[in-house]
Amino acid sequence: MRFVPLFVFALLSHKSVASVNDVNRGFVEEEECRSVELTYVPKKVPKKFPSWSSTPVDIYHFDGFDARLSYLFIEVHLQINLTDEKTYQIYRGNNCSSMLERYRDDQRLFGLLRYASIMRSKHLDPFGKSVIGVYTNEPYSIRVRVWNVNYIRVGVFLGAILLFLMSASLVRNVVLYYVSGCFAGLIASLLIVAIIFYRCTPKRWVGVPILFGGWSVSFFLVYMVWKNFTLLLLQYQKFVAAYFATVTLISFAVCYRYGPPTDIRSHNLAQWALQSIALVLIYCTCQIAEVAYSIIVVLLVWIATKSWIVHAVMKFFAVVNAIWRFLFPKSRRLLTLEEYEQQGEEETGKALDELRAYCSSPEANVWKITSSLSDPKRFARFVDGSCGHVSEEESLLHELECAQADQLSDDSGEDEVVAEERSRRRSAIRDSQGHDAS
């Protein structure tokens, strides 16, 4: 029991020492986190001379802009005039603590576990605070470049929306089927080569870098391969071209052998894949996450209710058009005299042809029609088409009546004169017809 107070005293003293160390470390970090604000104006830093102590990291901060809709496609880029990536390191974080933690991680074991430069992006968050650390002995200048509108983002954003809306028709396109099949064949061939290389390589050789260096060494190896990828392509361009051509031809042959899919489920899977890619592109191109989420929700709702919405919109516009035509009808254009006469001749000719066809058909009661006519012979000639429905004398009489009607005024006794002349002409026509019949 005598050792219990000693244990409690030791525990309390250890906690007090740990708290004092944490406080001291906080003061040190606060002292180290004196940063300089980055602006459009370049900040020049002179050359640092090496010493036995570690080179301090230069700390900068960028506060960001207010999130506005006009900054939807903004681009903020960190520009530093050092071209050799081996002479400097860049560390990023949301605050000084996270940035310094990454800096200390790189300094462990003399920098053997240093992260690859491919993981150090120079793109900054336009709406959040960013703390940047630059570790180098070389002189440099640093600043922030801002593009209010990144047209590449705009193009990818619009292309993603079109891809989402046209995915149903694209999956049925034969050209897209062969292109995607050849591309998938190239990716699959690279994976097969990687698997074969992994199978042929001793397991110890693969596990030793991960065992001693962790994933940092693996990332570094991947980065070195990626960095020298262009050099490898230039040195072995003939073999690379032959490899890609062979794989492309084989992929095309396989796609041609099986042909494009025809079942609806394959089309649905391909359509969903294209739509997923389009949604990911929309999210990545929009700098404001809330706007990206809203657009994604609108597109998903549109796809889910497209048929109902289109039908409702078409019905609404049809009702509006009917109401508009009822309230504001179109004014009818009156015919001119020439159009009136032409239309009368055309319609009269059509009606006479229909009458001839009916009288010549078995449906017509010939005896009943003949008994009700005053001149059956003339009607028979009309049905045969040997004469018209109006004789020359009747046509002349009609023209004469029209001419006299134009010459007479309203108060000149028009009805009596026209009636007298009409009766005289008709009697003359009857006499001529009776003479011809006899």
C-alpha positions in Angstrom: 0.0 0.0 0.0 3.0 2.3 0.5 3.7 2.2 -3.3 0.3 3.4 -4.3 0.9 7.1 -3.4 4.2 7.0 -5.2 2.6 5.6 -8.3 -0.1 8.3 -8.2 2.6 11.0 -7.8 4.6 9.6 -10.7 1.5 9.5 -12.9 0.6 13.1 -12.1 4.1 14.3 -12.6 4.2 12.5 -16.0 1.0 14.1 -17.0 2.2 17.6 -15.9 5.4 17.2 -17.9 3.5 16.0 -20.9 1.1 18.9 -20.7 4.1 21.3 -20.4 5.7 19.7 -23.4 2.5 20.1 -25.4 2.3 23.7 -24.4 5.9 24.3 -25.4 5.3 22.5 -28.7 2.3 24.7 -29.3 4.4 27.8 -28.7 7.0 26.5 -31.0 4.5 25.8 -33.8 2.9 29.2 -33.3 6.4 30.7 -33.6 7.0 28.6 -36.8 3.7 29.5 -38.3 4.4 33.1 -39.1 3.2 33.1 -42.7 3.2 35.6 -45.5 0.0 36.2 -47.5 0.2 35.2 -51.2 -1.1 37.8 -53.7 -0.9 38.4 -57.4 2.4 40.3 -56.9 5.4 37.9 -56.9 7.3 37.6 -53.7 11.1 37.1 -54.2 13.1 35.0 -51.7 16.9 35.2 -51.8 19.2 32.1 -51.8 19.7 30.4 -48.4 23.2 29.2 -47.5 23.4 25.6 -46.2 24.3 25.2 -42.5 24.5 22.3 -40.0 20.9 23.1 -38.9 18.0 22.1 -41.1 16.9 24.7 -43.6 13.7 26.3 -42.3 10.6 26.0 -44.5 9.1 29.2 -45.9 5.4 29.5 -44.9 2.7 31.3 -46.9 -1.0 31.4 -46.7 -3.9 32.1 -49.1 -7.2 33.1 -47.6 -9.4 32.4 -50.6 -12.4 34.2 -52.0 -16.1 34.3 -51.1 -18.1 31.5 -52.7 -20.2 33.2 -55.4 -21.9 31.8 -58.5 -19.6 33.9 -60.8 -16.7 31.9 -59.4 -18.1 28.5 -60.4 -15.3 27.8 -62.8 -12.5 29.7 -61.1 -9.0 28.3 -61.0 -6.3 29.3 -58.4 -2.8 28.1 -59.2 0.4 28.4 -57.2 3.2 29.7 -59.4 6.9 29.2 -58.4 9.7 29.9 -60.8 11.7 26.8 -59.9 11.8 24.2 -62.7 13.9 21.5 -61.2 11.6 19.5 -58.9 14.6 18.0 -57.1 15.6 21.4 -55.6 12.4 22.1 -53.7 9.5 20.6 -52.0 6.0 22.0 -51.5 3.7 21.2 -48.6 0.1 22.1 -48.3 -2.4 22.0 -45.5 -5.6 23.6 -44.2 -3.6 25.1 -41.3 -0.1 25.4 -40.1 -0.2 22.3 -37.9 -1.2 20.0 -40.8 1.4 21.6 -43.1 4.2 21.3 -40.6 3.2 17.7 -39.9 3.7 16.8 -43.5 7.0 18.7 -43.5 8.3 16.7 -40.4 7.2 13.4 -42.0 9.4 14.2 -45.0 12.4 14.9 -42.8 12.3 11.5 -41.1 15.1 9.0 -41.9 17.0 11.7 -43.9 14.1 12.1 -46.4 14.0 8.5 -47.5 10.3 8.4 -46.9 9.6 11.6 -48.7 6.4 11.7 -50.7 6.7 11.8 -54.4 6.3 15.1 -56.1 3.4 13.8 -58.2 1.3 14.0 -55.0 2.1 17.7 -54.6 -0.5 19.6 -56.5 -0.1 23.3 -57.1 -3.9 23.9 -57.4 -5.3 25.8 -54.4 -8.7 25.8 -52.9 -10.3 29.0 -54.1 -12.8 29.3 -51.2 -10.8 27.9 -48.3 -7.7 28.9 -46.4 -4.5 27.2 -47.6 -1.2 27.1 -45.9 1.8 26.4 -48.2 5.3 25.6 -47.2 8.3 25.8 -49.5 11.5 23.9 -48.6 14.5 24.9 -50.7 17.9 26.6 -50.6 17.5 28.2 -54.1 16.3 31.7 -54.7 12.8 31.8 -56.1 9.7 34.0 -56.5 6.2 32.8 -55.7 2.8 34.2 -56.3 -0.9 33.2 -56.9 -2.4 33.1 -60.4 -6.2 33.3 -60.7 -8.3 32.5 -63.7 -11.9 33.7 -63.1 -13.1 31.3 -65.8 -11.3 28.2 -66.7 -12.6 27.4 -70.2 -11.4 23.8 -69.9 -13.6 23.3 -66.9 -16.5 24.9 -68.8 -16.0 22.7 -71.8 -15.8 19.5 -69.7 -18.8 20.6 -67.7 -21.0 21.2 -70.8 -19.7 18.0 -72.4 -20.6 16.0 -69.2 -24.1 17.4 -69.3 -24.5 16.4 -73.0 -23.0 13.0 -72.2 -25.6 12.5 -69.5 -28.5 13.6 -71.6 -27.4 11.7 -74.7 -26.3 8.5 -73.0 -29.4 6.6 -74.1 -28.6 7.2 -77.8 -24.8 6.9 -77.4 -25.0 3.3 -76.1 -26.7 2.3 -79.3 -24.0 3.9 -81.5 -21.8 1.4 -83.3 -18.8 3.7 -83.5 -18.8 4.3 -79.7 -19.1 0.5 -79.2 -15.9 -0.2 -81.2 -14.0 2.8 -79.7 -14.8 1.9 -76.2 -14.1 -1.8 -76.9 -10.6 -1.0 -78.2 -9.9 1.3 -75.3 -11.0 -1.3 -72.8 -8.8 -3.8 -74.6 -5.7 -1.5 -74.2 -6.4 -1.1 -70.5 -7.0 -4.8 -70.0 -3.7 -5.6 -71.8 -1.8 -3.3 -69.5 -3.3 -5.0 -66.5 -2.4 -8.4 -67.9 1.2 -7.3 -68.4 1.3 -6.1 -64.8 -0.1 -9.4 -63.5 2.4 -11.4 -65.5 5.2 -9.2 -64.3 4.0 -9.7 -60.7 3.8 -13.5 -61.2 7.3 -13.7 -62.6 8.9 -11.4 -60.0 9.9 -13.0 -56.7 7.6 -12.1 -53.9 10.5 -10.9 -51.7 11.6 -8.3 -54.3 8.1 -6.9 -54.3 7.6 -6.9 -50.6 11.0 -5.5 -49.5 10.3 -1.8 -50.7 6.9 -1.9 -48.9 8.4 -3.5 -45.8 11.2 -0.9 -45.3 9.8 2.2 -47.0 6.0 1.7 -46.8 3.7 3.0 -49.4 5.9 6.1 -49.8 8.5 4.1 -51.6 5.9 2.5 -53.8 4.5 5.8 -54.7 8.0 7.0 -55.5 8.6 4.1 -57.8 5.3 4.7 -59.6 6.2 8.3 -59.9 9.6 7.5 -61.4 8.0 5.2 -63.9 5.5 7.9 -64.8 8.1 10.6 -65.0 10.2 8.5 -67.4 7.2 7.3 -69.4 7.7 9.8 -72.1 11.4 8.9 -72.4 10.5 5.3 -72.7 8.0 6.0 -75.4 10.6 7.9 -77.4 13.3 5.3 -77.0 11.1 2.3 -77.9 8.4 4.1 -80.0 8.4 1.4 -82.7 7.8 -1.4 -80.2 5.2 0.7 -78.3 3.4 1.5 -81.6 3.5 -2.2 -82.7 2.1 -3.2 -79.3 -0.7 -0.7 -79.3 -1.6 -1.5 -82.9 -1.7 -5.2 -82.2 -3.8 -4.9 -79.1 -6.2 -2.5 -80.9 -6.6 -4.9 -83.8 -7.3 -7.8 -81.5 -9.8 -5.8 -79.5 -11.5 -4.7 -82.7 -11.7 -8.3 -83.9 -13.2 -9.4 -80.6 -15.8 -6.6 -80.7 -16.6 -7.5 -84.4 -16.9 -11.2 -83.5 -19.5 -10.6 -80.8 -21.1 -7.5 -82.3 -22.9 -4.7 -80.5 -25.2 -5.7 -77.7 -28.9 -5.9 -78.5 -30.6 -6.7 -75.2 -32.0 -3.9 -73.1 -30.1 -4.9 -70.0 -26.7 -4.4 -71.6 -27.9 -1.0 -73.0 -29.0 -0.1 -69.5 -25.7 -1.0 -67.9 -23.7 0.9 -70.5 -26.1 3.9 -70.1 -25.7 3.9 -66.3 -21.9 3.7 -66.7 -21.8 6.8 -69.0 -24.2 8.7 -66.7 -22.0 7.9 -63.7 -18.9 9.2 -65.6 -20.8 12.3 -66.5 -21.9 13.0 -62.9 -18.3 12.5 -61.7 -17.1 15.0 -64.3 -19.8 17.5 -63.3 -18.7 17.2 -59.7 -15.0 17.6 -60.5 -15.4 20.6 -62.8 -17.6 22.7 -60.5 -15.7 24.6 -57.8 -18.8 25.1 -55.6 -19.9 21.7 -54.3 -23.5 22.9 -53.6 -24.0 23.9 -57.2 -22.6 20.6 -58.4 -25.0 18.7 -56.1 -28.0 20.7 -57.3 -27.2 20.1 -60.9 -26.7 16.3 -60.3 -30.1 16.2 -58.4 -31.8 18.0 -61.3 -30.3 15.6 -63.9 -31.3 12.6 -61.9 -34.9 13.9 -61.4 -35.1 14.7 -65.1 -34.1 11.1 -66.1 -36.5 9.6 -63.6 -39.5 11.8 -64.7 -38.6 12.6 -68.2 -41.6 11.0 -69.9 -44.1 12.5 -67.5 -42.6 15.9 -67.6 -42.5 16.0 -71.5 -46.1 14.9 -71.7 -47.2 17.4 -69.1 -45.3 20.3 -70.8 -46.7 19.3 -74.3 -50.2 19.2 -72.9 -49.7 22.6 -71.1 -48.5 24.3 -74.3 -51.4 22.7 -76.3 -53.9 24.1 -73.8 -52.2 27.5 -73.9 -52.2 27.5 -77.7 -55.9 26.6 -77.8 -56.8 29.4 -75.4 -54.7 31.9 -77.3 -56.3 31.0 -80.6 -59.7 31.3 -79.0 -59.0 34.8 -77.5 -56.9 36.1 -80.4 -58.1 34.3 -83.6 -56.1 34.8 -86.8 -57.6 37.3 -89.3 -58.9 35.5 -92.4 -57.5 36.8 -95.7 -60.2 37.6 -98.3 -59.8 36.3 -101.8 -59.1 38.5 -104.8 -61.4 38.4 -107.8 -58.9 36.3 -109.8 -58.5 33.8 -106.9 -62.3 33.7 -106.5 -62.8 32.9 -110.2 -60.0 30.3 -110.2 -61.3 28.6 -107.1 -64.8 28.6 -108.5 -63.7 26.9 -111.7 -61.6 24.3 -109.8 -64.4 23.4 -107.4 -67.0 23.4 -110.2 -64.9 21.0 -112.3 -64.4 18.7 -109.3 -68.1 18.6 -108.6 -69.0 17.9 -112.2 -66.5 15.0 -112.3 -68.0 13.5 -109.2 -71.5 13.9 -110.7 -70.4 12.1 -113.9 -68.8 9.3 -111.9 -71.9 8.9 -109.8 -74.3 8.8 -112.8 -72.0 6.2 -114.5 -71.9 4.0 -111.4 -74.3 1.1 -110.7 -75.6 3.0 -107.6 -77.4 5.6 -109.7 -81.1 5.0 -110.5 -80.9 5.8 -114.3 -84.7 5.6 -114.9 -85.5 7.9 -112.1 -83.0 10.5 -113.1 -84.0 10.3 -116.8 -87.7 10.8 -116.0 -87.1 14.0 -114.1 -85.0 15.7 -116.9 -86.4 17.9 -119.6 -83.6 17.0 -122.0 -82.3 13.5 -121.4 -80.2 13.5 -124.6 -78.2 16.5 -123.4 -77.7 14.9 -120.0 -76.4 11.7 -121.7 -73.9 13.8 -123.7 -72.9 15.5 -120.4 -72.3 12.1 -118.7 -70.3 10.8 -121.7 -68.2 14.0 -121.6 -69.0 15.0 -125.2 -70.5 18.3 -124.0 -70.3 20.6 -121.0 -72.9 21.4 -118.4 -73.5 24.8 -120.0 -74.1 25.4 -123.7 -72.5 28.2 -125.6 -75.8 30.2 -125.8 -76.2 30.0 -122.0 -72.7 31.1 -121.5 -73.2 34.1 -123.8 -76.4 34.9 -122.0 -74.7 34.8 -118.6 -71.9 37.1 -119.9 -74.4 39.5 -121.3 -76.4 39.7 -118.0 -73.2 40.3 -116.1 -72.2 43.1 -118.5 -75.6 44.8 -118.3 -75.7 44.5 -114.5 -72.4 46.3 -114.3 -73.7 49.1 -116.6 -77.0 49.7 -114.7 -77.2 51.7 -111.5 -79.2 51.0 -108.4 -82.1 53.3 -109.4 -82.4 52.7 -113.1 -84.9 49.8 -113.1 -82.3 47.1 -113.1 -84.6 44.2 -112.2 -87.1 44.9 -114.9 -84.6 45.3 -117.7 -82.6 42.3 -116.7 -85.7 40.1 -116.3 -87.0 41.2 -119.7 -83.7 40.5 -121.5 -83.3 37.2 -119.7 -86.8 36.0 -120.8 -86.1 37.1 -124.4 -82.8 35.2 -124.6 -84.3 32.1 -123.0 -87.1 32.0 -125.6 -84.6 32.3 -128.3 -82.6 29.4 -126.9 -85.7 27.2 -126.7 -86.6 28.0 -130.3 -83.1 27.1 -131.5 -83.1 23.8 -129.5 -86.5 22.9 -130.8 -85.4 23.5 -134.3 -82.3 21.3 -133.8 -84.5 18.5 -132.4 -86.8 18.6 -135.3 
